[in-house]
Amino acid sequence: MNPRRRSPRSAQSAHAHAFTDAPDLRRRGLWLVLAFLGMATAVFGRLVQVQVIQGRSLARAAAESHTTSVSLHATRGVILDGTGRVLVSNIQVFDVFADPALVPAADRTQVAGQLAPILQLSSAQILRALNQPNQFDYLAKAVSQDVNDKLQALGLSGIGTVPSEESVYNSSGVPGDSFAANLLGFVNAAGVGQYGLEGYYNSILSGVNGHESTLTDVNGNAIVLGRQQMVPAQNGDNLELGLDSRIQYDADLALANGVMASKSTSGTLMIMDTKTGAIDAWAQYPSYNANDYASANIADFRDLAVTQPYEPGSIMKVITFAGGLNHNAFTPSTVIDEKQQRIDGFLIHDWDRRSHGNVSMQWVLDDSLNNGAIDAMKMEGENAFYNNLLAFGIGAPTGIDLAGEVNDPLAPETSWNPLRYAEATFGQGLVTTPVEMLAAVNAVANGGVWVQPHAVNAILNPNTGTTTAFVPETRRVMSATAANTLAHMMVGVVNDPGSEGKRAKIPGYSMEIAGKTGTAQVALPNGGGYGPNVVASFVGFMPATNPRFTMMVVLNSPQVNAGNRFGSILAAPIWKQMAELMIETWRIEP
C-alpha cells in the first residue's frame, strides 16, 4: 500500500477536524474584542471620574501645590481722646516666614543655625519648620525693624518677612501701668482685641486682612511671568472717645493713692458727662501695663466698673428718694419719727445703732438713716418702689460700650417680702455694678433723664473720611421738678452742718456740689450673712444748678480702722480732690 495515499476515511476525518476548529477561533477573537472593550470602558470611566467628577477638586489641589499665599495685614484703627490726641497707636513690626521648598535640604541645618540667634528660637524648632512639606510656615511674629534688617542682610533663600503692626499704649502716671488700661484693653499676639474698648470694638478696629498669591513651578520657584492674585487689606476704623486725657491722668493717680492709703483691695473712679453720657475718665487700681500684658496679673484685666456686681449701700437712697419725690409721697421738710424697726423678725438699725426721733426727710438723707429710707419706701408704696428701681435701670445692663458688662436682674416682684423691700431702700440685698449706679444717679443730675454711658463719641473711617456719631439711648425716669428737688437735697448732704458728705465740700463751691455717701457691708460666701469688710463709695455731680459731670468713687474692702471704714471718710476726699482738679482744668466758675 502506498503510504502517501490516504484512505477515503482518513481524508474525511481530516476534513472534519479542520471544520470543527473554526468556531473555537471565533470565540477567542470575541473574547479578545470584549477584553479591549472592557479596558476602554474602564479607561473612559476613569477619565470621566477624574475630569468631570473630581476635576474641580484636583485642579484646586494642583493650583494650591503651585501657589504661595502671603497674608496682607490690615492696619488696625487708632484710638483718640476727645481732643484728637492718640491714645493707642501702631508701630511697624514684621512676621517672619519660610518657604521650605526654596531651602535646599542640605542647607537647612545651617540656615536654622543662622536664624536661631536672630529670632531667639532654638535651631531645632526652626529646623522642624523647614522640614515641613508645606510651602509656607511662620517662624516668628511681630519682630522689630532691627531683626528684619538682620534677616535681610543674610539674604537667605526661602526666608522672608511680611510687614505687620503692633498696638502701642501710652504710659500712665502710676508706675508700671499704661494709660487708662482697663478702659482701653489690649491687643493680644494673635491681633485680637481683649477687654475694654479693644475687645468691644475689635471687629471695627481690626479691619479685614487681605492676601497675595504667586504661582510657582514644580520646584517651588516663583514664575516671573505668572499671574499674581491680590486681595487688598481693608484697614480698620478709628475711635474718637469722649475721654479727657488730662482728667484721666489725674484720675489714675488720685485713685491709686486713695486705694493705697485706705489699704483697699481695689478701687474704681468713673466720671461721665452729665448731659451726653460720654466718659470723661475711667480709672481702676490695681491696673496693668497693656504693652506687657503677658507679664501682668490676669485678675487686673477685668474692668471692675462693669464686671463686679456689689451691694451698693446707701447710694441707693438717692434712687429711693427719687421715687418718693416723683410720686409726691413726701417733701424734704416732711417730718417722721425715725426709729429702729423689726421686719420679718430682723431688727433694722442705722449706722450709729440708735433711733433718731422726729427728723425731716432732708436729715434722713443728710445723715444716711436706713430706717428713714424704709419709711420713704412705705410712703411711696412697695409696688411703686419696685417699678422705680426698674425705671432707673437697677438690675439691667447700661449698654456701655466696654467688653464684659454683667448685670444681676431684680428678682420678680412676686418673690419680694417686707424684709427685701426694706433692705433694698438702703442698697443691701440687691446687686448692681458701679456703672449702673453711676448712670442711675446721673439721671437725677440730668433733670430726670437717664442717659446711656458710653466711651466712644464717634467712629471715624480714615478711607472715606466719614464720621458715625454714637447716639446714646435716653429715657425720662422722673419729672424735672422732682429731680431738681432731689438735687437740692443732695447739696444739703454736702453742705448742711453735721451731714455725711461734708468731706466733699470745696470752699467757694459748697452750694454747687450735690453728693451722697455709701457704705455697704460685703456678704460672706454661701449665704453666711455679712462680714467685717465693706465697700466705701461717694457719688456726686457739679455744678448742681447745671451739672458738668457726675463722678463716683468706689473702694473695695478698705483695711483701715473699722471706725473709719465709711464712704464719707474714705471715698469723699478722693472725689473732692478730683473735683478740684476738674474745676481748675475746665475752669468751672462757682
Helices and strands as residue ranges (DSSP letters): H 8-48, I 49-53, H 55-65, E 67-72, E 79-80, E 86-98, G 100-102, G 105-107, H 108-119, H 123-130, E 137-143, H 145-154, E 159-169, H 181-184, E 186-187, E 193-194, H 196-200, H 202-206, E 210-215, E 229-231, E 238-241, H 245-262, E 266-273, E 279-285, G 290-295, G 298-301, H 304-307, G 313-316, H 317-326, E 335-338, E 341-343, E 346-348, E 357-360, H 361-366, H 370-380, H 382-391, G 413-415, H 418-425, H 434-445, E 449-451, E 456-460, E 467-469, E 474-476, H 480-495, G 502-504, G 510-512, E 514-523, G 525-527, E 530-542, E 549-556, G 562-564, H 567-586
